[in-house]
Amino acid sequence: MTSYHNMRYPNMNAASVPDYAGQLHNYLQSRGRFNSLQWTETSGGPRHAAFWTVCAYIDNVEYGRATAASKQEARRTAAQQALNQLGVRV
C-alpha cells in the first residue's frame, strides 16, 4: 500500500521527512511563547477522495494554511509555511 506521504517523497522514509510542526513548536517555546500556537483542522470531499485543510495560528494570526490528502501532510506544510513567515530557515 502506498501512502500519499510516500508519493510526495518517494526517496524518503517517514523518519527522514522534516518535522516542521515540531520545529515550529520548539521555535516558539525557545522564545517564551508557550501557548501561542493553535491549529485548526477541517476535512472535506467525498470519502474516496477526502482532503484536509490545516491552519497554523500564532497569537490568533494565521501564519500557514495547507490542504492535502492526509491531515499529517497538511499540518506539516502549514507548519513549514509558518516557519517561513517567521523568517526561520527550513
C-alpha positions in Angstrom: 0.0 0.0 0.0 1.4 3.4 -1.0 0.6 6.3 1.2 0.2 9.9 0.0 3.3 10.7 2.0 5.4 8.2 0.0 4.1 9.6 -3.3 5.2 13.1 -2.5 8.6 12.0 -1.1 9.4 8.8 -3.0 13.0 8.6 -1.8 12.3 9.3 1.9 11.1 7.1 4.7 8.9 8.5 7.4 11.8 9.2 9.7 13.6 11.4 7.2 10.6 13.7 6.4 11.2 17.0 8.3 9.1 17.6 11.4 8.1 21.2 10.7 5.3 21.1 13.3 7.9 20.1 16.0 10.4 22.7 14.7 7.7 25.4 14.9 6.7 24.4 18.4 10.3 24.3 19.6 11.0 27.7 17.9 8.1 29.3 19.7 8.9 27.7 23.1 12.5 28.9 22.8 11.2 32.4 22.6 8.9 32.1 25.6 5.7 31.8 23.5 4.5 28.7 25.2 0.7 28.9 24.4 0.8 31.0 21.2 0.4 28.1 18.7 -3.0 26.8 17.7 -4.2 24.6 14.9 -7.5 24.2 13.0 -8.2 21.1 11.1 -11.1 20.5 8.7 -11.8 17.8 6.2 -13.8 17.8 3.1 -14.6 16.0 -0.1 -16.1 12.5 -0.6 -14.9 9.6 1.4 -13.0 8.1 -1.5 -11.2 11.4 -2.2 -11.1 13.2 1.2 -8.8 16.1 1.9 -7.7 18.0 4.9 -7.1 21.7 5.4 -4.9 22.7 8.4 -4.2 26.2 9.5 -1.4 27.3 11.9 -2.2 30.3 14.1 0.3 32.2 16.2 -1.3 34.6 18.7 -4.6 34.2 16.7 -2.9 35.3 13.4 -2.8 32.8 10.6 0.8 32.0 9.6 0.2 28.9 7.5 -2.6 27.1 5.6 -2.3 23.9 3.6 -4.6 21.3 2.0 -3.5 17.7 1.4 -4.8 14.2 1.2 -3.7 13.5 4.8 -4.0 15.5 7.9 -0.3 14.9 8.7 0.8 16.3 5.4 -1.4 19.3 5.6 -0.1 20.1 9.1 3.5 19.6 8.0 3.1 22.0 5.1 1.2 24.6 7.2 4.0 24.5 9.8 6.6 24.9 7.1 4.8 28.0 5.8 4.6 29.4 9.4 8.3 28.9 9.9 9.0 30.7 6.6 6.7 33.6 7.6 8.7 33.9 10.9 11.9 34.0 8.9 13.1 30.6 10.1 15.2 28.8 7.6 13.9 25.3 6.9 
